[in-house]
Structure formats: structure tokens, C-alpha cells
Amino acid sequence: MKTKWRKWEREEIDILEEMSEAYTLKQIARRLKRHGYQRTTEGINKKLHRLGYSTRTTLDNYSCNQIAKTLRVDSSTVVAWVKRGWLRGIQRSATQYQVALLQFKIKN
């Protein structure tokens, strides 16, 4: 028996975007369940793919969106830096890149 399709709520999508790059599908499903949403790992995987996120967890990496928020620039600017080779990034999907923590020099 096929279950009825249900539209994704904005809060669900916010949780996905927040957790997509550092948590497993099971962990995301548990968080959604705690917030009152019931989604399968397969459904979460499909939605993440449609949103352009990779489902591979990446530790010590930052998305272009995270870097852009920190530097207060547009995310397309950070993507351009990666494409120009100014930042070394890994392409995780058609539109998403991950930049390793090691790319940033931290001064004390």
C-alpha cells in the first residue's frame, strides 16, 4: 500500500538544510520526528537531492552558504571563489560545494 504524499513544511526544509551536511539520514529523521514530522530516510534522501544537497556527511567541511553567512557575502561569491580556484572545494552536487576547514588560516 502506497502512503499519501504530503507537502514539505517550511520548518522541515529548514531542519534539512541545517542538518544535511553533517548528519546521517537517520539522525535527520529522528530530529524531524521530535518536531512532529514523520518522514522516511528515503523521502529525506529524495528531498535533499531535489534541494541540491549531498547526503554524504562531511565533518570539518563548510558549505558555501555557511562561509557566505560568516563572511557576510552572497553565497554565489563563495562559489565563484571555488570555481576560480581561490578556495579548494569538493563538488557535492550539481550546485553545492564543500570547503575543508584546512583551507582557512586562523590567526590568534
C-alpha positions as CSV (number, residue, x, y, z in Angstrom):
1,M,0.0,0.0,0.0
2,K,1.4,3.4,-1.0
3,T,1.3,6.2,1.5
4,K,-0.2,9.5,0.7
5,W,2.2,12.1,-0.4
6,R,2.4,15.1,1.9
7,K,3.9,18.6,1.1
8,W,7.1,19.5,3.0
9,E,6.6,22.2,5.6
10,R,9.0,25.2,5.7
11,E,10.2,24.1,9.2
12,E,11.0,20.6,7.8
13,I,13.0,22.1,5.0
14,D,14.9,24.4,7.5
15,I,15.8,21.3,9.5
16,L,17.0,19.5,6.4
17,E,19.2,22.5,5.3
18,E,20.6,22.9,8.8
19,M,21.5,19.2,9.2
20,S,22.2,18.0,5.6
21,E,25.9,18.3,5.6
22,A,26.8,16.9,9.0
23,Y,24.2,14.4,10.0
24,T,23.1,11.0,8.7
25,L,19.6,10.4,7.2
26,K,18.6,8.5,10.3
27,Q,19.7,11.4,12.5
28,I,17.7,13.9,10.4
29,A,14.6,11.6,10.5
30,R,14.9,11.5,14.3
31,R,15.1,15.2,14.6
32,L,12.1,15.7,12.3
33,K,10.2,13.1,14.4
34,R,10.9,15.1,17.6
35,H,9.4,18.1,15.9
36,G,6.3,16.2,15.0
37,Y,7.1,15.3,11.4
38,Q,7.1,11.7,10.1
39,R,9.5,11.2,7.1
40,T,11.3,8.1,5.9
41,T,15.0,8.1,5.2
42,E,14.2,7.5,1.5
43,G,11.9,10.6,1.5
44,I,14.6,12.7,3.2
45,N,17.2,11.5,0.7
46,K,15.0,12.4,-2.3
47,K,14.1,15.8,-0.9
48,L,17.8,16.6,-0.1
49,H,18.7,15.6,-3.7
50,R,16.0,17.9,-5.1
51,L,17.3,20.7,-3.0
52,G,20.8,20.2,-4.3
53,Y,22.4,18.8,-1.1
54,S,24.6,15.8,-0.8
55,T,23.5,13.1,1.6
56,R,27.1,12.2,2.4
57,T,28.0,13.6,5.8
58,T,31.1,15.8,5.9
59,L,32.9,16.6,9.0
60,D,35.3,19.6,9.2
61,N,33.9,21.0,6.0
62,Y,31.8,24.0,5.3
63,S,29.2,24.7,2.6
64,C,29.5,27.8,0.5
65,N,26.3,29.0,2.3
66,Q,27.9,28.7,5.7
67,I,31.1,30.5,4.6
68,A,29.0,33.2,2.9
69,K,27.0,33.8,6.1
70,T,30.1,34.0,8.2
71,L,31.8,36.5,5.8
72,R,28.6,38.4,5.1
73,V,28.8,37.9,1.3
74,D,26.5,36.3,-1.2
75,S,26.9,32.5,-1.5
76,S,27.4,32.9,-5.3
77,T,30.5,34.9,-4.5
78,V,32.0,32.0,-2.5
79,V,31.0,29.5,-5.2
80,A,32.9,31.8,-7.7
81,W,36.0,31.7,-5.4
82,V,35.8,27.9,-5.5
83,K,35.4,27.8,-9.3
84,R,38.3,30.2,-9.7
85,G,40.5,28.0,-7.5
86,W,40.9,30.7,-4.8
87,L,39.3,28.2,-2.3
88,R,39.7,24.4,-2.8
89,G,36.3,22.8,-2.6
90,I,34.7,19.5,-3.4
91,Q,31.6,19.4,-5.5
92,R,28.9,17.5,-3.6
93,S,26.1,18.0,-6.0
94,A,25.3,20.0,-9.2
95,T,25.1,23.3,-7.2
96,Q,26.8,22.6,-3.9
97,Y,30.5,22.7,-2.9
98,Q,32.2,21.8,0.4
99,V,35.3,23.6,1.5
100,A,37.6,21.9,4.1
101,L,38.4,23.6,7.3
102,L,42.1,23.3,6.4
103,Q,41.5,25.9,3.7
104,F,41.2,28.7,6.3
105,K,44.1,30.1,8.2
106,I,43.2,31.0,11.8
107,K,45.1,33.8,13.3
108,N,45.3,34.3,17.1
